[in-house]
Amino acid sequence: MDCGLKEELKWSQPCYTFENSNVLLVTAFKDYAALAFFKGALLRDTHKMLVSPGEHSQSTRQLRFTSVAQIIDRERLWRSYIFQAIEVEKTGLKVAFKKHPEPIPEELENMFEELPALKTAFYALTPGRQRGYILYFSKPVQSNTRQSRIEKYIKKILSGKGFYD
């Protein structure tokens, strides 16, 4: 709190903001607790402590702790990351997201040709929702499995809902 951030509760977790911009979350997992920086990809990680929370994460980075002793011992370190994150917000830096980091599966492209309304509805979704579908549809090795996944979610896409909605 003494870093100049405002504490709020978002997504059922403590979220710390600077001038109404999310800077970090405090998160708890089974094996560790973490400070999750929303624009962590922009931070200088000279100590090589920041971890991507998942293979598809473009922006968020975490500082992970497995014990209270680690939190206490590394206080100077995590404070430096927090102050860096605040500077990122002050300067207005933005993460350059890849528009389509994963290619659209051929089966989905074919479905767009068959159902133009599906293409319109898909591209009306937020980039994150589009990406969620692309990741899910692309995962299977077999084309028929990709096709059946797409068919299963057509109705949801046409109603403007994301994969996790």
Phi and psi in degrees as a GROMACS rama.xvg file:
@    title "Ramachandran Plot"
@    xaxis  label "Phi"
@    yaxis  label "Psi"
@TYPE xy
-83.1817  13.2746  ASP-2
-91.07  -2.89114  CYS-3
94.5086  15.4591  GLY-4
-101.196  155.328  LEU-5
-99.987  133.115  LYS-6
-90.7028  131.354  GLU-7
-136.227  167.726  GLU-8
-109.461  115.21  LEU-9
-133.8  139.171  LYS-10
54.8456  33.1957  TRP-11
62.3701  26.1373  SER-12
-136.482  153.559  GLN-13
-66.3151  125.378  PRO-14
-121.408  135.318  CYS-15
-112.693  128.335  TYR-16
-120.882  157.41  THR-17
-129.61  117.529  PHE-18
48.5345  51.0009  GLU-19
66.6695  13.194  ASN-20
-108.043  133.014  SER-21
-66.1579  129.769  ASN-22
-109.263  -49.1002  VAL-23
-155.858  158.327  LEU-24
-116.177  149.123  LEU-25
-101.269  120.061  VAL-26
-123.721  150.573  THR-27
-123.346  131.713  ALA-28
-124.105  175.277  PHE-29
-59.7507  -43.7726  LYS-30
-103.161  -7.85701  ASP-31
-162.781  164.681  TYR-32
-113.951  157.117  ALA-33
-147.466  152.459  ALA-34
-98.9258  116.724  LEU-35
-104.931  112.776  ALA-36
-90.3156  122.181  PHE-37
-59.5881  -38.752  PHE-38
-112.442  39.4126  LYS-39
-60.0554  -27.178  GLY-40
-63.7732  -19.9641  ALA-41
-90.6328  -6.40361  LEU-42
-82.5028  144.665  LEU-43
-75.4208  120.144  ARG-44
-108.685  64.6767  ASP-45
-65.1618  -24.6571  THR-46
-93.8332  0.210729  HIS-47
53.6055  47.4549  LYS-48
-105.73  -19.0781  MET-49
-79.261  137.978  LEU-50
-123.807  137.963  VAL-51
-75.5924  133.169  SER-52
-71.3954  -15.3895  PRO-53
-163.617  162.884  GLY-54
-64.5117  -22.6809  GLU-55
-102.844  4.77893  HIS-56
-74.2792  127.052  SER-57
-100.162  -28.1733  GLN-58
-117.42  -49.9227  SER-59
-68.4965  140.537  THR-60
-136.834  148.68  ARG-61
-119.588  146.018  GLN-62
-102.299  118.32  LEU-63
-104.035  144.751  ARG-64
-132.173  135.234  PHE-65
-109.755  -1.00122  THR-66
-155.916  159.268  SER-67
-62.9965  -36.6266  VAL-68
-59.8129  -38.9925  ALA-69
-62.6033  -41.0182  GLN-70
-62.0501  -45.8897  ILE-71
-66.7524  -47.6441  ILE-72
-64.3312  -30.4828  ASP-73
-103.576  20.5559  ARG-74
-56.1218  -47.5015  GLU-75
-58.7251  -39.3937  ARG-76
-64.9499  -52.7953  LEU-77
-68.5712  -29.8799  TRP-78
-64.2016  -39.0313  ARG-79
-63.7611  -37.608  SER-80
-66.8335  -39.6208  TYR-81
-62.437  -45.9458  ILE-82
-65.0277  -35.2706  PHE-83
-62.0567  -44.2889  GLN-84
-63.088  -37.0997  ALA-85
-64.9762  -42.2758  ILE-86
-61.7193  -38.2049  GLU-87
-58.816  -42.8077  VAL-88
-68.2435  -42.6834  GLU-89
-60.2714  -39.0069  LYS-90
-84.6542  -7.99237  THR-91
76.2459  20.776  GLY-92
-64.1223  145.718  LEU-93
-125.053  146.831  LYS-94
-77.928  131.624  VAL-95
-84.6901  98.2733  ALA-96
-77.4594  141.969  PHE-97
-72.4658  129.495  LYS-98
-60.5958  -50.6829  LYS-99
-134.134  80.1393  HIS-100
-64.3196  -25.5646  PRO-101
-113.521  138.172  GLU-102
-68.7785  149.652  PRO-103
-74.1655  128.533  ILE-104
-62.2415  145.414  PRO-105
-55.6056  -37.9221  GLU-106
-62.3543  -36.2601  GLU-107
-71.955  -41.3271  LEU-108
-58.428  -43.1851  GLU-109
-63.3971  -38.8362  ASN-110
-66.9472  -35.091  MET-111
-60.9497  -38.7552  PHE-112
-67.4345  -38.9548  GLU-113
-71.0626  -39.1489  GLU-114
-125.979  86.2455  LEU-115
-56.5123  -29.9894  PRO-116
-64.7052  -31.6209  ALA-117
-66.879  -42.3585  LEU-118
-61.9992  -44.8532  LYS-119
-60.8134  -46.7104  THR-120
-65.5952  -39.9191  ALA-121
-62.4172  -46.9898  PHE-122
-77.0736  -8.41148  TYR-123
-83.1812  -16.6681  ALA-124
-69.9219  158.159  LEU-125
-64.6687  155.36  THR-126
-55.4428  -36.4883  PRO-127
-65.4179  -39.2849  GLY-128
-69.2468  -40.1874  ARG-129
-58.7394  -45.8762  GLN-130
-63.4268  -39.9318  ARG-131
-57.8895  -44.4304  GLY-132
-65.2603  -45.5308  TYR-133
-59.4258  -43.8237  ILE-134
-61.5884  -43.8659  LEU-135
-68.0637  -44.3835  TYR-136
-68.4054  -31.1906  PHE-137
-82.2328  -18.2422  SER-138
-60.8433  -46.598  LYS-139
-64.3906  148.142  PRO-140
-77.315  -38.72  VAL-141
-84.8385  136.926  GLN-142
-60.6837  -41.1876  SER-143
-64.7616  -30.6538  ASN-144
-70.9238  -42.3688  THR-145
-59.8748  -44.5129  ARG-146
-60.4721  -44.921  GLN-147
-66.9806  -34.5676  SER-148
-63.5919  -44.1046  ARG-149
-61.0058  -48.2732  ILE-150
-59.2428  -37.4353  GLU-151
-64.1977  -29.9474  LYS-152
-105.301  4.57328  TYR-153
-56.315  -47.9358  ILE-154
-59.8662  -42.1387  LYS-155
-65.3108  -43.0532  LYS-156
-63.6733  -45.2875  ILE-157
-62.2149  -26.3814  LEU-158
-90.3619  8.19865  SER-159
79.8591  19.1694  GLY-160
-101.454  147.636  LYS-161
-83.0884  170.445  GLY-162
-56.5481  -39.0631  PHE-163
-95.9298  2.77596  TYR-164
